[in-house]
Amino acid sequence: MSCVPAVFQALRTRSEAGRTVSRVERTSPEELSGGDLVLRARYAGVNYKDCLAICGRAKIITEFPRIAGIEVVGEVLESSRALFPLGTEVLVHGFQTGIDFDGGFSEIVRVPAEHAQLLPSGLTAFEAAVLGVPGFTAAMALERFEQCGLEPDSGLVAVSGASGAVGLMSIAILSKAGYRVAALTRRMDQEPILRQVGAVEVIETRITLESQRPLEKARFAAAIDNVGGPVLSWLLRSMHDEGYVASVGNAGSNSYEGSVLPFIMRRVQLFGVEANALWPQRVRLWDRLAGDLKPDFTTLMSHVHRMRLEDVMEHAALQLQGATSGRTIVTFPEVS
Ligand SMILES: NC(=O)c1ccc[n+]([C@@H]2O[C@H](COP(=O)([O-])OP(=O)(O)OC[C@H]3O[C@@H](n4cnc5c(N)ncnc54)[C@H](OP(=O)(O)O)[C@@H]3O)[C@@H](O)[C@H]2O)c1
């Protein structure tokens, strides 16, 4: 007999009279998109992209109704795959989860088995959820730096949007790997937190608007940019010779202005990072996140906010205004 409940709660996003509307609704398994694994969700990270999707602020979901949530950690309730026996804890992100497939903002989640992976040994379900897409993205950027030859003694690594989820994870993971990190934040009230997580320097983001020189003082060996716009322009102008800039996010702007001088005069390299990695890299980086890159969770935990599914809409509006900080996780109730 299946132990999948006949009715459960999900945050469903609909298009109503041309407007995107999201609300928590009673839902049945038949209404979920296809897949051969059914999970009881335990944790779902609330990402910037989810906030855009459920508030209709960007054209992320194109088929309605849809359950957003680009990542989920859950326990297998129904499976036709020997790799995923009942009760196994799995992690799902990418593969258009929460976009073209129903995602994590639901007590019950159905996914194709090809999208799921076993939790790496060395991480609890909650630790994997805390790291989630932000931690994985930070690890992708770090691996790319390493492939370019960056080493801890190469110099300071800048992280912008530092008090956000990717920012905090980037600081924690880079410092675990031995790098010295400079945090860029609009909110200097966050300085103690950023230093606690591992930043050795905290710079107010306003500095990026103070000068428009074609090249600034060379400060950084590498940078992870979560913001775009003038922040990305300034970072490019502030790199050492042979500096590396990973463009990860657009929390401030989709565009940026700049000259070719950082590329020509300092041979700076700019590349993009997208968390939807192929399987070998996924497995490799999750193993590293459970191993040599595993951050100090006792420090991180005080910057993790847990909430109920019912609270996600109110939180999303604030996150899109840049009025939140840290990592936010939906915690689903244990069902007996
Ligand atoms: N490439 C990928 O695969 C990938 C994966 C995950 C996330 N992302 C993207 O990365 C970005 C950050 O994601 P997140 O989850 O960290 O989001 P988040 O938790 O909302 O953090 C974003 C941070 O950016 C800063 N910020 C927000 N609005 C800003 C503005 N208008 N101007 C300047 N700074 C601003 C704030 O940090 P301070 O207050 O400290 O300045 C904020 O905490 C988003 O654009 C997201 O879509 C991309």
Ligand as a Chemical Component Dictionary entry (heavy atoms), coordinates in Angstrom:
data_LIG
# 
_chem_comp.id                   LIG 
_chem_comp.type                 NON-POLYMER 
_chem_comp.pdbx_formal_charge   0 
_chem_comp.three_letter_code    LIG 
# 
loop_
_chem_comp_atom.comp_id 
_chem_comp_atom.atom_id 
_chem_comp_atom.alt_atom_id 
_chem_comp_atom.type_symbol 
_chem_comp_atom.charge 
_chem_comp_atom.model_Cartn_x 
_chem_comp_atom.model_Cartn_y 
_chem_comp_atom.model_Cartn_z 
_chem_comp_atom.pdbx_ordinal 
LIG N1  N1  N 0  24.277 31.355 -11.436 1  
LIG C1  C1  C 0  23.580 30.540 -10.668 2  
LIG O1  O1  O 0  23.477 29.330 -10.915 3  
LIG C2  C2  C 0  22.932 31.108 -9.434  4  
LIG C3  C3  C 0  22.661 30.290 -8.329  5  
LIG C4  C4  C 0  22.120 30.884 -7.191  6  
LIG C5  C5  C 0  21.834 32.248 -7.197  7  
LIG N2  N2  N 1  22.071 32.980 -8.304  8  
LIG C6  C6  C 0  21.817 34.414 -8.331  9  
LIG O2  O2  O 0  22.728 35.030 -7.450  10 
LIG C7  C7  C 0  22.150 36.211 -6.905  11 
LIG C8  C8  C 0  22.215 36.130 -5.384  12 
LIG O3  O3  O 0  21.395 35.055 -4.953  13 
LIG P1  P1  P 0  21.097 34.880 -3.415  14 
LIG O4  O4  O 0  20.362 33.617 -3.269  15 
LIG O5  O5  O -1 22.317 35.118 -2.629  16 
LIG O6  O6  O 0  20.095 36.107 -3.182  17 
LIG P2  P2  P 0  19.847 36.914 -1.849  18 
LIG O7  O7  O 0  19.946 35.985 -0.684  19 
LIG O8  O8  O 0  18.606 37.686 -2.057  20 
LIG O9  O9  O 0  21.109 37.878 -1.745  21 
LIG C9  C9  C 0  21.362 38.892 -2.675  22 
LIG C10 C10 C 0  22.233 39.929 -1.991  23 
LIG O10 O10 O 0  22.627 40.885 -2.981  24 
LIG C11 C11 C 0  22.662 42.182 -2.390  25 
LIG N3  N3  N 0  21.695 43.030 -3.113  26 
LIG C12 C12 C 0  20.368 42.830 -3.243  27 
LIG N4  N4  N 0  19.813 43.798 -4.007  28 
LIG C13 C13 C 0  20.830 44.614 -4.369  29 
LIG C14 C14 C 0  20.899 45.788 -5.137  30 
LIG N5  N5  N 0  19.803 46.314 -5.709  31 
LIG N6  N6  N 0  22.095 46.368 -5.317  32 
LIG C15 C15 C 0  23.206 45.834 -4.747  33 
LIG N7  N7  N 0  23.191 44.722 -3.984  34 
LIG C16 C16 C 0  22.021 44.117 -3.810  35 
LIG C17 C17 C 0  22.286 42.022 -0.931  36 
LIG O11 O11 O 0  23.479 41.803 -0.194  37 
LIG P3  P3  P 0  24.082 42.973 0.747   38 
LIG O12 O12 O 0  22.920 43.520 1.509   39 
LIG O13 O13 O 0  25.078 42.263 1.593   40 
LIG O14 O14 O 0  24.703 43.985 -0.150  41 
LIG C18 C18 C 0  21.498 40.731 -0.929  42 
LIG O15 O15 O 0  21.513 40.100 0.326   43 
LIG C19 C19 C 0  20.741 36.273 -7.469  44 
LIG O16 O16 O 0  20.744 37.100 -8.595  45 
LIG C20 C20 C 0  20.443 34.844 -7.855  46 
LIG O17 O17 O 0  19.468 34.744 -8.862  47 
LIG C21 C21 C 0  22.624 32.437 -9.418  48 
# 
loop_
_chem_comp_bond.comp_id 
_chem_comp_bond.atom_id_1 
_chem_comp_bond.atom_id_2 
_chem_comp_bond.value_order 
_chem_comp_bond.pdbx_ordinal 
LIG N1  C1  SING 1  
LIG C1  O1  DOUB 2  
LIG C1  C2  SING 3  
LIG C2  C3  SING 4  
LIG C2  C21 DOUB 5  
LIG C3  C4  DOUB 6  
LIG C4  C5  SING 7  
LIG C5  N2  DOUB 8  
LIG N2  C6  SING 9  
LIG N2  C21 SING 10 
LIG C6  O2  SING 11 
LIG C6  C20 SING 12 
LIG O2  C7  SING 13 
LIG C7  C8  SING 14 
LIG C7  C19 SING 15 
LIG C8  O3  SING 16 
LIG O3  P1  SING 17 
LIG P1  O4  DOUB 18 
LIG P1  O5  SING 19 
LIG P1  O6  SING 20 
LIG O6  P2  SING 21 
LIG P2  O7  DOUB 22 
LIG P2  O8  SING 23 
LIG P2  O9  SING 24 
LIG O9  C9  SING 25 
LIG C9  C10 SING 26 
LIG C10 O10 SING 27 
LIG C10 C18 SING 28 
LIG O10 C11 SING 29 
LIG C11 N3  SING 30 
LIG C11 C17 SING 31 
LIG N3  C12 SING 32 
LIG N3  C16 SING 33 
LIG C12 N4  DOUB 34 
LIG N4  C13 SING 35 
LIG C13 C14 SING 36 
LIG C13 C16 DOUB 37 
LIG C14 N5  SING 38 
LIG C14 N6  DOUB 39 
LIG N6  C15 SING 40 
LIG C15 N7  DOUB 41 
LIG N7  C16 SING 42 
LIG C17 O11 SING 43 
LIG C17 C18 SING 44 
LIG O11 P3  SING 45 
LIG P3  O12 DOUB 46 
LIG P3  O13 SING 47 
LIG P3  O14 SING 48 
LIG C18 O15 SING 49 
LIG C19 O16 SING 50 
LIG C19 C20 SING 51 
LIG C20 O17 SING 52 
# 
